[in-house]
């Protein structure tokens, strides 16, 4: 079976496939699309699920041992994907 890294490398940007905990795929999708709206809706959707507030959810998903996309944490993934808007949002608020 192909690893997650292969999935990202071989798929065009609009056709990224997510494996693993797909309930959190919106965070990775936000990076791939460099879309703050997608990121914010993912934060809002996970309030009460993994944190009591959007700020706490953000802290959880950006923690060193938090959510990973393509095997790296969310902030590093945003750098790798040149998702400048999302990267700035993640780093200015976490």
Residue, then its C-alpha position, 0 to 999 in steps of 0.5 A: x500500500x502507498x504511504x500518505x506521502x505518496x498520496x500527496x505527491x501523486x494527486x493534483x491539488x484539488x484531488x488530495x485524498x485523506x487517510x486516517x482520522x478523516x474527521x480532522x482532514x479539514x485542517x490538512x485541506x485548509x493547508x492544501x488550499x491555503x484557505x483560512x475559511x476552511x481552517x476556521x470552520x474546522x476549528x469551530x467544528x471541533x469545539x467540544x470535541x477536542x477543545x473547549x474553545x477555538x483557541x484551545x482546538x488550535x492549540x491542540x492541533x498545532x501542538x508538537x504531538x498534535x495533528x499531522x498531515x503527511x507525517x508532519x505537524x500542521x505548522x510544518x506542513x503549511x510551510x512545506x505547502x507554501x500555505x502562507x495565509x494559513x501558516x500566518x494564522x496558525x503561528x499568530x494565534x497558537 
